Amino acid sequence: MKKTSIFTLLIIILTACVPATTSTPVPTQMPQPSQMPQPSQMPMATDQPAATVEASPTAEIQPTETKKPKGQNQPAAPTSASADFVAIEILGRPTDTSITVNVIPVFDMDVVITYGIANGASQTVTASGKANTPQEVLLSNLKPDTEYFYSVNGGMQHTFHTARSVGSTFSFAIQGDSHPERTKNQFDPNLYSQTLLSAAAIEPDFYIAIGDDFSVDTLKDVNAETVRALYVNQRQWLGLVDSPVFLVNGNHEQASMANLDGTPNNVAVWAQTSRNLYYPQPAPDDFYTGDPEPVEHIGLLRDYYAWAWGDALFVVIDPYWHSPQTVDNQFGDGHTGKKNRDLWNTTLGGTQYAWFKETLETSNAKYKFVFTHHVNGTGRGGIELANTFEWGDSKNLSAHRTWDKTIHQLMVDNNVTIFFQGHDHIFARQELDGVIYQTLPEPANPFYSWENEDAFTSGDKFPNSGHVRVTVSPDGVTVDYVRSYLEKPDEIAFTYSIP
């Protein structure tokens, strides 16, 4: 069983409904919320090999102030189910034999994690935690394709699943831009909680946030502490999904090469080090591939990465960290000058492109999913932009790049199943050259509005808010748009299947 929410909001239990196999709207009302029962204690049995305690990452974060973009919203106070911890624990970097648990103790204390399998072995690992400092604990020597139960310091029991074997059926979930800084416009904390609890109810193997979840652009004072607070603040919500969390970089995080100035007192450094401190993200190892190049004052960025899970390949790419020119909004200057920008000067960069190409070409996965914040990292629309600049302008590519193919053509030639993007705050399903372009809705917009609808001239379109659920099986892929509401039960608003 999953843990009970710290919020008074009651969790929605999803019924086992058979998704439609067509691409027509299929509104399906979800059942009324019900209280989840208290979980039972894990069974104790024989010992397994001990887990490894992994030291928390370090970061050079200085509290020096920098530019002050317009805005007044400050981070909300984080909450936790336990008085011992600053925020809900976050899972990350799941593999076939390990997973990382990230906790933030309120005071110096031992962090005790008990874990095991149903009707099987369980064991305890202890790590020394420091007050208000993220502590990562690596649980290793796990069994592949296995569900584990765990608890932290005797708290609520949770579950996670190690990497699936080929031929397995599993699900994952994705959210679009959450924008918690836009509390009077596009964000309601209760609706966000509802969306995450709805996602958690089907126990996804992992959860992907597509970016614009830690915006610095409305902070009154931008310094290491205020940026760090944004990443702590999100844990009260992202922790509710109760699954490993993968982050995709968005334009409003301002984590980009263009913002570097050679010093550690810099918004890009603060943003990326905070992300890596509070959310365990993949770096190249035996399970993940990704960005191998360290950056001064940060270390490994962990910005682009890929992994295999069951019958699927998952690939995250980043348009911001390898472009010397600002890709979207300029930090501190809003959207000034965007219309005069030549997007041939924005890029994934040669190293990331070569890695992306090799990753797609060498994978034998039946299904391939690609995630990034947006086509070209900026603009509006999906396939409407897919033939532009390095993403898809084959005619002019050779004049600007040494690459033999555009990004879109790479996806076409290597049978990418779905390309996922955010940024546009709308659910839109389109198809171009056999590749599905899936734009993601906001998870917490209380006005349930259409945004940027006119940028999408074709496809299936639905307004906010909710999350997207993907079920992968040997027989095909099913995608559901699960809409969340404050005043009525969630519903499956649209579903489609890919054989």
N, C-alpha and C positions, 0 to 999 in steps of 0.2 A: 504493500500500500504506500501511497505517497503521503507526504506530510500535510498536516492541517495548516492553513494559511494563518499568518499573523494578523491579517485583516479580518474585519467582521463580515466581509463579503463571503457568501457561501459558494463553495466550489460547484461547478456544473459537472455532472457525471454524464459523459457522452454515451449514448446507447449504441449498440452494434448495428449500424445501418449499412445497407449495401449501397455503395456509391453508384451513381448512374454512369453508363458507359457512353453517353452522348455528350456533346458540348453545348447543351442548351441549359438555361437557368433552371435549377432544381431547388426552389426554396424548401428547406426541410427544417421544421421547428425542433430545436433541441429541448430535452426535458427540463422541467423546473429544477432549480438547484436543490441539493440535499446535503446534509452535513456528513462529512466523511467520518467513519468510525476511527477511534484511536487504534493505532497499529499495535500488533503484538510484538513481544520481544523476539529477537532472532534466536533460532535454535543453536545451542552450543554443541560442539562435537570435537573431533580431533583437530589438532593444529595443522595449519598450512605453513608454507615458507613465509618468513616475516616480510612485511612491507618495508619500503625504503622511505626515509624521511628526507625530503628534498628541501634545501634552503630556499627561502624566499628570494626573488630577484632583487637586486639593488639598483638604485637609480640616483643620478645626480639631480636633485630637485632643490632649487634655491627659491626662497620666497620673494625674489625681486619682482617689483611691479613692471608691467610693460604697457602697451597701448590700451586705451579704454574705448572700445566700441560702444555705440549707443545702446541703451537698454537698462533695465533695472531689476530684472528677475534674479533672485539669488537661489542657490540650491536649497531644497527642502531638507529638513532634518531626517537622516536615515533612521530606520527602525529595524529591530531584530526580534525574533521570537524568544531570544534568551538574553538575560541581563549580562551574560558573560561576553557577548559578542557585539561588535558595532553594527554589523549587518548580517544578512543571511549568507550562509556559505555558498560559494560558487564552484561548480564542477567544470573542468576543462581538460583538454588534450586527451580524450579517451583513445585508447589503442586496443589491440587484441588482448593485451596482457596487463594493462595498467590504466590508471586514471589519476588526475590531480585534484585535490580538494583545497580550496583557498578560503581561509578564515581570517577574521580580524578580531583578536581578543581586545576586550576593554582594558584589561590590566595584564601584567606579567602572569602567565599561568601555563600549565601543561594542557596541550590540546590532545584529547584522547579520542581516537576514531576506532570504533568497533565495526567490523564488517564480516560478511560471510554469505553463504548461499543457503537457500531454503532446504531444510532437512539435511543439511550438510555441515561443513566446517565453518567456524567463525574464529576471529582472532582480534587482537587489539594492538594498535600502534600508537605511540605517544611521541609528541614533538613539543619542544619548548617554545612557547609563544611570547612575544613581547607586546606591550601595550600599544594599541592603535597602529600596529604594524602588520601588513598582510603576511600570513604564514602559509606556505604551500606544503602540503603533505602528499607525497606520491605513494599510492597504493600499487604495488607491483606484484609480479608472480601470480597474476590472475589467470583464470581459464578463459580461452577465447569463446565468443558467442555464448555468454553466460550472464544471467541476471544476478546481481549482487544486492544485498541489503546492507545499509550502513547507518550509523548514527554518530553524532559528534557530542562528546561529553555527556552522554546519557540522554540526549534530547530525542526529538521525534525521529522515527525510522524513515529512511528514504531508500530509493533503489536507483541503480544505473545498470547499463548493459554494455559489456565489452563488444568489440567489433564483430559484426555479423559475418557468417560464412557465406560463400557464394551459394545461391539458391534459397536463401532465407527471405522471409517477409518482414519488413519493418517500416516504421514511419519516422518522419522528422517534420519539424514545423519552422516557419519563417515569419518574421515580422518586417514591415516597412518602417519608415522613419517615425520614431516615437515623439521626438521634440518635447521633452518634459519642461523646457523653458517657456513654452508657449501656452501657459496655463489658462489664459482667457481667450484663446483662439483655437488651437488645434489639439489641446491636451486636457484630459480629465483623469486624475489619478485613480479614481474608482473604476472608470472604464478600462484603463490600462490593466489594472489588477484583474478585471473580469476577463479580458482577452488572454492574459497569461495563464490564469487558472483554467480557462477553457482549453488552451493548448496543452496544459499539464495533464488534463483529465484522460487523454488518450495515451499518456506515457510515451512521448516521442523519444527516440534514441538520442537526439540532440536538438538544439534550438539555434537558429541563425538570425542574428540581427543585422539588417542590411545597411546600417549607417545613419548618421544624424541622430544619435542617441545621447551624445555628450557635447552639445553645442556650446562653444565659448562666446558666440557672437553677441549675446545679450548680457553678458556679465558686466557689472559696473566697473569692477576692478579685476584685471586679469593678471594673476600671478600663480605661482606653483600651488599655493594652498587652495585658491578658489577653483582652479582647474581640477585638482585632485578631488575636491569635494563633489564635483559632477560625477566622477566615476564611482565614488562611494554611494552617492545618492541613488544611482540606477540599480544598485544591488537589491534594494528593498522590493523592486519589481521583478527584475530578471531572475532573482532567486526563486520566485514563485513557480517558475516553469519546471523546476526540480529536475533539470536535465543539463548535460554539458552545454555550455554556451560558446558559440563561435561568433566573433565580431568581424564585421566588414567596415572599412573606413569610409566615412562620409565627408562631404565638403565642409559641413559646419563644425566638424571636430578640429579643423585647421591643422591637422597633422599632415604636413606636406613638406617636400623639399624646398619649395618656394619661400617658406617661412623660416628656414634655417638662417642663422647669422654667425655661426661659428662659436657661439657661446652657449653655456647651459641654461642661461636665463632667457628663455625663448618659448613661445607658445607651442611650437611643434614638438620641442623636447618635453615640455611639461605634459602635453596631451599623450604622447606615445609612451612615456615612462609610466604614467598613471594607468593607462590601458593595460600595460604588461604587468604592472604590480598587482592590480586588483582583479584581473581576468586571465586565467592561464590560457595562453594562446600558443599554437604550434610553432615550433622551430624545426629545421631539418634534422631528421633522425632516421631510425630504421623503419618507422611507420609513416611519417609525414615527409614530403618534400616541400621546398619553399625558398624564401629569400635568404641567401647565404652571406650577404654583405652587411657587416656591422656599420653603424653610423655613430659618429663621435657624440659622446654624452648620452647615448641611448643603448648602444649594443645592437643586437639583432632586432630588427623591426618587427618581425612576425606579422608582416602586413599581407603578403601573398603566400598561399600554401595550398596543398592538395593532399587528399587521402582517399583510400578505397574502403568501401563499407558494403558488404553484401555484393549485390550485382551492380553497384554504382560507383562511379568516380565523382568526387566532389572537388571543385577547383574554385578558389577565391583569388581574384586579381584586384590590384589597387592602382587607380589612375592618378593618385595624388603624390605618393612618396617618390616618384622617379621622374617627375616633370619639373624642370627648372623654372618654367613659367607657371603663374597661378592658373589653375584649371577652371575654377568657378569663382565664387566671391572672394575678394581680397580681404584678408584679415585687417580689421580696423577701418576699412573704407567701403564696406557694403558691396554693392554691385556696380560701383563706379568703373567705367572703362571696359565692361564685359563685351559690349557690342563691337568694339574696335580690336578685339583680340583675335589673332590668327591661331586657330586650334591645331594647325600643323606644328606649332611650337609646344604643344602639350603632348605627352606621350607616356606609354607604359615603360619606356626605356628598353634598350636592347637586351639587357640581361633577363628582365622579366618576360619579354616577348619570347626569347629563345627557350626559357623554361616552360612557358605556357605551350609553345609549339611541341616541345619534346614530351610534355606531360600528356597532351592529347594524343599524339601520334603513337606513343608506346603503350597506351592503355588498351587492354582488351575487354574493358568493362562493357556490359550490355547497355547500360545507361550512363550518360555523362551529363552532369549538372555544373553550370558555371555561374558564379555569383560576383557581382560588383555593384557599386552604388548606382552607376548609371552609364549608359553608352557615352563614351568620351569623357565621362566624369562630370558632364554639364549638359545644359540644354533641356528641352522638353520633348517627350515622345519616346517611342520604342523603335519599331522598324522604320519610322519616318526619318530617323537619324542613322540607320544602319549602313547607309551607303556614303557616309561622310568621313573625311579625313582618314587617319590611320585605321579607324574602325572598319571602313568599307569602301573607300574611294580607290578602287583598283586602278583606274585610269591614271591617276596622279601619284600613286604610291611610290613609284621608282624615283620620282623627282625629289622625294622627301625622306625616304627610308631605304635601307639596304635589304629590307625584308622581301621575300618573294610572294607573300600573301598578306591580305588584310586580316584583321582580327575576326571579322565576320566570316571570311572565307575559310579560315582555319577551323572555325566551329562547324561550318557546313561540311568540309571535306573529312572531318573526323567524327561526324555523326553525333554532335552535341544534341542531347534530348531537349533540355530546357535551359535558357539563359534567364536568370533572375536579376531584376534591378529594382531600386526604390526611387527616391528623389521626387517623383511626380505626384505622390499622395493619392493614388487611385489604383483600383484593381483593373488591369487590362491584360487580356490574353490575345496575342497576335502570333502570326507565323510568317516566316520568310525563308525561302529555300530549304524548307524542311526543319528549321530550328524554331521552336516556340520561344517567343519573347514574352516573359511573364513579369509585368510590373506589379509591385506589391502595394497594398493599401496601408494607410496609417492604422495603428492599433488602438488609438485612444482619442480620436477626434469626436467630441460629443455632439457635433452638429451633423455628423453622418453625411458630409457634403461631397459633391463632385469637385475635384480640383484638377485643373489642367486637362479637362476632358477634350477640349478643342485641339490639343496637341496630338491626340490619337485619332487618326482619320479612318481607322478600320479596327476590327476586332471586337471582342466581347468586353464590355466595360460595366463596372459597378462602383457605386460610391463607397466611402468609408463607413465603418471601421471594422477591424478584425485581424485575423491572421490567415496564413495559407498553410494547409496541411498536405503533406505528400506521403503517399503510401507506395512503397516499392516492393514488388514481388516478382518471381520468375515469369509470371504471365503478363506483366505490364506495370505501368505507373498510373496512379490515380491522384488527381489534384483537386482539393476541395477549398473553396473560399468560405471560411467560417466567420460570419458576421457576428459581432458582439454589440450588445445594447445595455443601457442602464435601466430601461423601463420594461423590458420584456426578455424572454429567453433567447439565447443565441440560436442561429439557424445556419444551415448550409445553403448559401445563396447561389452557388454555382459549382459545378463539378465537371471535369473532363478526364478522359483516360487516353493513354498512349500505349499501344501494344508493344 
